[in-house]
Amino acid sequence: MSEELLCLDVNEIKKCLPHRYPMLLIDRVQDLKLGESAVGIKCVTCNEPFFQGHFPARPIMPGVLIVEAMGQTAGVVVSKTMNLENSGGLVYFMSMDAIKFRKLVEPGDVLHLHVCKEKSRGNVWRFKGKAYVNGTLVTEAVFTAMIVLEDK
């Protein structure tokens, strides 16, 4: 029996993450397998606020924001797995390793952010992420994050 893969639109993502404009960097999550993996989708447009300064004559998405988008995708995996929607919980990066930027990401590109859990213990999760545009690997990273629930 195969496990159902979930797909979340931006409104469902907002229930999982505290991020909002201009820092919400994923538009959709698909192929979400609870406790394991997901694919985040980021449609990169010429209207992104970071393009004003990076760079006006040649807009390029900052690599650190691609890694952030991977982290947000992983945050959705954790939130859905731990049933934390609307909990006020925050996800904090603890480490980022093995980051490689292989190709530029420009307006008009659609990022497919593949994240897969390597391990987890309690509120600490480690993921491997790979970002693709048109099937070409553009960025990869391994990152660890901690989930902190808001005290009420």
ZIJO-V723554 format. One record per residue. N is the residue number from 1. SS is DSSP state (hx for helix, st for strand, lp for the rest). OMEGA is omega in radians with two decimals (none if undefined). BURIAL is b if it has 16 or more other C-alpha atoms within 10 Angstrom, else e. Layout:
n:N ss:SS omega:OMEGA burial:BURIAL
n:N ss:SS omega:OMEGA burial:BURIAL
This chain:
n:1 ss:lp omega:-3.11 burial:e
n:2 ss:lp omega:3.13 burial:e
n:3 ss:lp omega:-3.14 burial:e
n:4 ss:lp omega:3.06 burial:e
n:5 ss:lp omega:-3.08 burial:e
n:6 ss:st omega:3.05 burial:e
n:7 ss:st omega:-3.10 burial:b
n:8 ss:st omega:3.03 burial:b
n:9 ss:lp omega:-3.04 burial:e
n:10 ss:hx omega:3.12 burial:e
n:11 ss:hx omega:3.08 burial:e
n:12 ss:hx omega:3.08 burial:e
n:13 ss:hx omega:-3.14 burial:b
n:14 ss:hx omega:3.06 burial:b
n:15 ss:hx omega:-3.09 burial:b
n:16 ss:hx omega:-3.04 burial:b
n:17 ss:lp omega:3.08 burial:b
n:18 ss:lp omega:-3.07 burial:b
n:19 ss:lp omega:3.06 burial:e
n:20 ss:lp omega:3.13 burial:e
n:21 ss:lp omega:0.08 burial:e
n:22 ss:lp omega:-3.04 burial:e
n:23 ss:lp omega:3.02 burial:e
n:24 ss:lp omega:-2.96 burial:b
n:25 ss:lp omega:3.04 burial:b
n:26 ss:lp omega:-3.09 burial:b
n:27 ss:lp omega:-3.08 burial:b
n:28 ss:st omega:3.00 burial:b
n:29 ss:st omega:3.14 burial:b
n:30 ss:st omega:3.13 burial:b
n:31 ss:st omega:3.14 burial:e
n:32 ss:st omega:3.06 burial:b
n:33 ss:st omega:-3.04 burial:b
n:34 ss:lp omega:3.10 burial:b
n:35 ss:lp omega:-3.03 burial:b
n:36 ss:lp omega:-2.93 burial:b
n:37 ss:st omega:3.05 burial:b
n:38 ss:st omega:3.02 burial:b
n:39 ss:st omega:3.04 burial:b
n:40 ss:st omega:3.11 burial:b
n:41 ss:st omega:3.06 burial:b
n:42 ss:st omega:3.06 burial:b
n:43 ss:st omega:-3.07 burial:e
n:44 ss:lp omega:-3.12 burial:b
n:45 ss:lp omega:3.11 burial:e
n:46 ss:lp omega:-3.12 burial:e
n:47 ss:lp omega:3.13 burial:e
n:48 ss:lp omega:-3.08 burial:e
n:49 ss:hx omega:-3.11 burial:e
n:50 ss:hx omega:3.14 burial:b
n:51 ss:hx omega:3.10 burial:b
n:52 ss:hx omega:-3.11 burial:e
n:53 ss:lp omega:-3.06 burial:e
n:54 ss:lp omega:-0.13 burial:e
n:55 ss:lp omega:-3.05 burial:e
n:56 ss:lp omega:-3.11 burial:e
n:57 ss:lp omega:-3.13 burial:e
n:58 ss:lp omega:-3.07 burial:e
n:59 ss:lp omega:3.12 burial:b
n:60 ss:lp omega:3.10 burial:b
n:61 ss:lp omega:3.11 burial:b
n:62 ss:lp omega:-3.13 burial:b
n:63 ss:hx omega:-3.14 burial:b
n:64 ss:hx omega:3.10 burial:e
n:65 ss:hx omega:3.04 burial:e
n:66 ss:hx omega:3.09 burial:b
n:67 ss:hx omega:3.07 burial:b
n:68 ss:hx omega:3.12 burial:b
n:69 ss:hx omega:3.04 burial:b
n:70 ss:hx omega:3.13 burial:b
n:71 ss:hx omega:3.10 burial:b
n:72 ss:hx omega:3.08 burial:b
n:73 ss:hx omega:3.09 burial:b
n:74 ss:hx omega:3.10 burial:b
n:75 ss:hx omega:3.08 burial:b
n:76 ss:hx omega:3.10 burial:b
n:77 ss:hx omega:-3.11 burial:b
n:78 ss:hx omega:-3.11 burial:b
n:79 ss:hx omega:-3.14 burial:b
n:80 ss:hx omega:-3.12 burial:b
n:81 ss:hx omega:-3.08 burial:e
n:82 ss:lp omega:3.13 burial:e
n:83 ss:lp omega:-3.07 burial:e
n:84 ss:lp omega:-3.12 burial:b
n:85 ss:lp omega:3.12 burial:b
n:86 ss:lp omega:-3.10 burial:e
n:87 ss:lp omega:-3.05 burial:b
n:88 ss:lp omega:3.13 burial:e
n:89 ss:lp omega:3.12 burial:b
n:90 ss:st omega:3.08 burial:b
n:91 ss:st omega:-3.13 burial:b
n:92 ss:st omega:3.00 burial:e
n:93 ss:st omega:3.04 burial:e
n:94 ss:st omega:3.11 burial:e
n:95 ss:st omega:3.04 burial:e
n:96 ss:st omega:-3.06 burial:b
n:97 ss:st omega:3.02 burial:e
n:98 ss:st omega:-3.14 burial:e
n:99 ss:st omega:3.09 burial:b
n:100 ss:st omega:3.06 burial:e
n:101 ss:st omega:-2.98 burial:b
n:102 ss:lp omega:-3.12 burial:e
n:103 ss:lp omega:3.09 burial:e
n:104 ss:lp omega:3.05 burial:e
n:105 ss:lp omega:-2.99 burial:b
n:106 ss:lp omega:3.08 burial:b
n:107 ss:lp omega:-3.12 burial:b
n:108 ss:lp omega:3.11 burial:e
n:109 ss:lp omega:3.01 burial:b
n:110 ss:st omega:3.12 burial:b
n:111 ss:st omega:2.99 burial:b
n:112 ss:st omega:-2.99 burial:b
n:113 ss:st omega:-3.11 burial:b
n:114 ss:st omega:3.07 burial:b
n:115 ss:st omega:-3.11 burial:b
n:116 ss:st omega:3.14 burial:b
n:117 ss:st omega:3.01 burial:b
n:118 ss:st omega:3.08 burial:e
n:119 ss:st omega:3.05 burial:e
n:120 ss:st omega:3.05 burial:b
n:121 ss:st omega:-3.12 burial:e
n:122 ss:lp omega:-3.10 burial:e
n:123 ss:lp omega:3.12 burial:e
n:124 ss:st omega:-3.10 burial:b
n:125 ss:st omega:3.09 burial:b
n:126 ss:st omega:-3.10 burial:b
n:127 ss:st omega:2.92 burial:b
n:128 ss:st omega:-3.13 burial:b
n:129 ss:st omega:3.05 burial:b
n:130 ss:st omega:3.13 burial:b
n:131 ss:st omega:-3.11 burial:b
n:132 ss:st omega:2.94 burial:b
n:133 ss:st omega:-3.11 burial:b
n:134 ss:lp omega:3.10 burial:e
n:135 ss:lp omega:3.14 burial:e
n:136 ss:st omega:3.12 burial:e
n:137 ss:st omega:-3.14 burial:b
n:138 ss:st omega:-3.11 burial:b
n:139 ss:st omega:3.01 burial:b
n:140 ss:st omega:-3.11 burial:b
n:141 ss:st omega:2.95 burial:b
n:142 ss:st omega:-3.08 burial:b
n:143 ss:st omega:3.12 burial:b
n:144 ss:st omega:-3.14 burial:b
n:145 ss:st omega:3.10 burial:b
n:146 ss:st omega:3.09 burial:b
n:147 ss:st omega:3.14 burial:b
n:148 ss:st omega:3.13 burial:e
n:149 ss:lp omega:-3.13 burial:e
n:150 ss:lp omega:3.04 burial:e
n:151 ss:lp omega:-3.12 burial:e
n:152 ss:lp omega:none burial:e
